[in-house]
Amino acid sequence: MTGRRPAPNGRPVTVPRLGKMKRDGERITMVTAYDATFARLFDEAGIDVLLVGDSLGMVVQGQDSTLPVTVDEVIYHCRAVARGTRRAHVVGDMPFMSWQISAEEALRNAARFLSEGGAQAVKLEGGVDAAATIERIVHAGIPVMGHVGLTPQSVHAMGGFRVQGKTEAAAARVLCDAKAVAEAGAYALVLEGIPTDLAQQITDAIDIPTIGIGAGPHCDGQVLVCYDLLGLTPELKPKFVKRYAEFFEQGVAAARQYSEEVRAGIFPSAEYSFGNVKKSETEAPTPGLSLVHDLRAAYGPKG
């Protein structure tokens, strides 16, 4: 089953609604999520979009990059997120080499995110080079969110996780990519790791919502990896991330207290135990035990 939980009074966030939010000047909030519990947490908080990102390769699987992540793995996490979501718009991230081989394979993989993963849309990294594939997927009725600028799946070609569009020529290429993605029919566009003024120029130049990560305040929305937002990545602290909690430190403290209480015999106390067996002559015997008692009486050791 991939179905979402029944929607509350708040209307589910849809592709048309996200477009209207840009036109109305209403900022869009997006966070990554990888399981039902985190999905419910962010859904209850009123987050608009939940991205089941291939970033799960790094924050969930412990990989050095997003490149090893497979389609099946992202779809698995999509199903979990969809089950924990009532209002938010769920987007599945198409991982490395899931769309580049051919438009037909890209379409087949994209369809799986909706039919098997319970997502409402897919996200695809790439600009001019991805435009034809985006158009093909959109033509089949599958909403596509684009992603330009710093694209983690191209980390080796870029020489690492580096800000893109820093020179006029490089900025022009990113702008060209953004326009190509919008013209291909994408309904929204992630702008990652680009200068603030370039992000503003792109946001003003295209009709679809832009969602920034390391792209400054002028985008139509913002996205963060949930593990960064919640302070679950103690060694990784990118410049563009604001940590709104320190769950890792709090978790270590909680686990340490639990360990100390178990070793000291403090936990579990009576409050967390079920007490003793109530003995009564009129209490009905447990099914199956009477036969055991009879056999022991008949054949057990004497004396």
C-alpha positions in Angstrom: 0.0 0.0 0.0 1.3 3.5 -0.9 -1.6 5.6 0.0 -1.4 8.8 2.1 -3.1 9.2 5.4 -6.5 11.0 5.2 -6.1 14.7 4.7 -7.0 17.0 7.7 -9.0 20.2 7.3 -6.1 21.9 5.5 -6.1 21.3 1.8 -3.4 19.0 0.3 -0.6 21.0 -1.4 -0.8 20.4 -5.2 1.1 21.4 -8.3 -1.4 24.2 -9.2 -1.4 25.4 -5.6 2.4 25.8 -5.7 2.1 27.9 -8.8 -0.5 30.1 -7.2 1.7 30.5 -4.2 4.4 32.1 -6.4 1.8 34.4 -8.1 0.4 35.4 -4.7 3.9 36.0 -3.2 3.4 33.3 -0.6 6.7 31.6 0.3 7.0 27.8 -0.1 8.6 25.6 2.5 10.3 22.3 1.5 12.2 19.8 3.6 13.6 16.4 2.8 12.1 13.3 4.5 12.9 9.7 4.3 10.5 7.8 6.6 6.9 8.0 7.9 7.8 9.4 11.4 9.8 12.4 10.0 7.1 12.9 7.3 4.4 13.2 9.9 6.5 15.6 12.0 7.0 18.0 9.1 3.5 17.5 7.8 2.1 18.5 11.3 4.4 21.5 11.2 2.8 22.7 8.0 5.7 22.1 5.6 4.4 22.5 2.0 6.7 20.0 0.2 8.5 16.9 1.3 11.3 15.8 -0.9 12.4 12.2 -0.7 15.9 13.2 -1.8 18.8 11.0 -3.0 20.5 12.8 -0.2 19.4 9.7 1.8 22.6 8.1 0.4 24.6 10.4 2.7 22.4 11.0 5.7 20.7 7.6 6.0 23.1 5.2 4.3 26.4 6.9 5.3 27.7 7.2 1.7 30.2 9.8 0.6 27.9 11.1 -2.1 24.4 10.6 -3.6 25.7 8.5 -6.6 25.2 5.0 -5.2 21.5 5.5 -4.5 19.2 3.4 -6.6 15.6 3.9 -7.9 14.3 1.1 -5.8 15.8 2.6 -2.7 14.2 6.0 -3.2 10.9 4.4 -4.1 11.0 2.4 -0.8 11.5 5.6 1.2 8.8 7.4 -0.9 6.3 4.8 0.2 7.2 5.4 3.8 6.9 9.2 3.5 3.6 8.9 1.7 2.2 6.9 4.5 3.1 9.5 7.0 1.8 12.5 5.0 -1.6 14.0 4.9 -1.2 17.6 3.6 2.3 18.0 2.1 3.2 17.6 -1.6 5.5 14.5 -1.9 8.3 14.6 -4.5 10.6 11.7 -5.3 14.2 12.4 -6.4 15.3 10.6 -9.5 18.8 9.3 -8.7 22.0 9.1 -10.7 21.5 7.4 -14.1 17.8 6.9 -13.7 17.0 9.3 -16.5 20.2 9.9 -18.5 20.2 6.7 -20.6 17.1 7.3 -22.6 13.8 9.2 -22.5 11.9 5.9 -22.4 13.8 4.6 -19.4 13.4 8.0 -17.7 9.7 7.9 -18.3 9.4 4.3 -17.0 11.4 5.2 -13.8 9.4 8.4 -13.2 6.2 6.5 -13.5 7.3 4.1 -10.8 7.7 7.0 -8.3 4.0 7.7 -8.6 2.6 4.2 -9.1 4.8 2.4 -6.5 6.2 5.2 -4.3 3.0 7.2 -3.8 4.7 10.5 -4.8 2.9 13.3 -6.6 5.9 14.3 -8.7 9.6 13.6 -9.4 12.7 15.8 -9.2 15.3 15.7 -11.9 18.8 17.3 -11.9 19.9 19.0 -15.1 19.3 22.0 -17.4 19.5 22.2 -21.2 20.7 18.6 -21.3 17.6 17.4 -19.4 15.0 19.6 -21.1 13.9 17.0 -23.7 13.5 14.3 -21.1 11.6 16.6 -18.8 9.2 17.5 -21.7 8.6 13.8 -22.4 7.8 13.0 -18.7 5.6 16.0 -18.3 3.8 15.1 -21.6 2.9 11.7 -20.0 1.2 13.5 -17.1 3.9 13.2 -14.5 4.8 16.5 -12.8 8.5 17.3 -12.8 10.5 19.6 -10.5 13.8 20.7 -12.0 17.1 21.3 -10.3 20.0 23.5 -11.6 23.1 25.2 -10.3 25.0 22.9 -8.0 23.8 19.5 -8.9 25.1 16.8 -6.5 24.9 14.0 -9.1 27.5 15.9 -11.2 29.8 16.4 -8.2 32.8 14.8 -9.9 32.4 16.9 -13.1 32.1 20.0 -11.0 35.2 19.2 -9.0 33.3 18.9 -5.7 30.5 20.7 -4.0 31.2 24.2 -5.2 29.1 27.3 -5.8 28.1 27.6 -9.4 27.5 30.7 -11.6 30.1 32.8 -10.0 31.3 34.5 -13.2 29.2 36.2 -15.8 29.7 33.4 -18.3 28.9 30.7 -15.7 25.8 32.7 -14.5 24.5 32.9 -18.1 24.8 29.1 -18.4 22.8 28.6 -15.2 20.2 31.1 -16.3 19.9 29.3 -19.7 19.5 26.0 -17.9 16.7 27.4 -15.7 14.8 28.8 -18.7 15.2 25.5 -20.6 13.7 23.6 -17.6 10.8 26.0 -17.2 10.1 25.9 -21.0 10.2 22.1 -20.9 7.2 22.1 -18.6 8.7 21.7 -15.1 6.3 23.1 -12.4 9.0 24.2 -10.0 12.8 24.6 -9.9 15.4 24.0 -7.2 18.3 26.5 -7.3 21.3 25.1 -5.4 24.6 26.7 -4.6 24.4 29.9 -6.7 25.0 33.6 -6.0 22.1 35.5 -4.5 21.7 38.0 -7.3 21.6 35.2 -9.9 18.9 33.4 -8.0 16.9 36.6 -7.9 17.4 37.0 -11.7 16.2 33.5 -12.4 13.2 33.9 -10.0 12.1 37.0 -11.9 12.7 35.5 -15.3 10.6 32.4 -15.1 6.9 31.8 -14.2 7.4 28.7 -12.1 8.3 28.7 -8.4 12.0 28.6 -7.5 13.1 26.9 -4.3 16.5 27.8 -3.0 19.2 25.9 -1.1 22.3 28.0 -0.7 20.8 30.5 -3.2 19.8 33.4 -0.9 16.5 34.9 0.2 15.0 36.0 -3.1 13.7 32.5 -4.2 10.0 31.7 -4.0 10.7 29.1 -1.4 13.5 27.3 0.5 14.6 23.7 1.1 16.8 22.1 3.7 17.9 18.6 4.3 16.0 17.6 7.5 19.0 16.1 9.2 20.8 19.5 8.8 17.7 21.5 10.0 17.3 19.3 13.1 21.0 19.2 13.9 21.5 15.5 13.3 24.7 15.9 11.3 27.3 17.0 13.9 30.3 17.1 11.5 28.6 18.6 8.5 27.7 22.3 8.9 27.4 24.0 5.4 27.4 27.8 5.4 23.8 27.9 4.0 22.3 25.7 6.7 20.6 27.1 9.8 20.2 24.5 12.5 16.9 24.9 14.3 17.6 22.2 16.8 20.4 19.9 18.0 18.8 16.5 18.0 22.1 14.7 17.8 23.4 16.1 21.1 20.0 15.6 22.7 19.9 12.1 21.5 23.3 11.3 22.8 22.3 12.7 26.2 19.1 10.7 26.3 20.8 7.5 25.3 23.6 8.1 27.9 21.0 8.6 30.7 19.2 5.4 29.6 22.4 3.4 29.7 23.3 4.8 33.2 19.9 4.0 34.6 19.9 0.4 33.3 23.3 -0.3 34.7 22.3 1.2 38.0 19.1 -0.8 38.2 17.0 2.3 38.1 15.2 1.4 34.9 12.7 -0.2 34.7 11.1 0.9 37.9 7.6 -0.2 39.1 6.2 2.6 37.0 7.4 0.9 33.8 6.6 -2.7 34.8 3.5 -4.8 34.8 3.7 -6.0 38.4 3.3 -9.6 39.7 1.1 -12.5 38.7 -2.2 -12.5 40.6 -2.8 -15.9 42.2 -6.3 -17.1 42.8 -7.9 -20.5 43.3 -10.8 -19.6 41.1 -8.6 -18.3 38.3 -9.0 -20.3 35.2 -6.0 -22.3 34.2 -4.0 -21.2 31.2 -5.0 -23.2 28.2 -2.6 -26.1 27.6 -1.0 -26.1 31.0 -3.4 -28.5 32.7 -2.4 -31.3 30.2 1.3 -30.6 31.0 0.6 -30.9 34.7 -1.3 -34.1 34.3 1.5 -35.7 32.3 4.1 -34.6 34.8 2.0 -36.1 37.6 1.7 -39.4 35.7 5.2 -39.9 34.3 7.4 -37.5 36.3 10.0 -38.6 38.8 8.7 -40.1 42.0 9.7 -39.6 45.5 
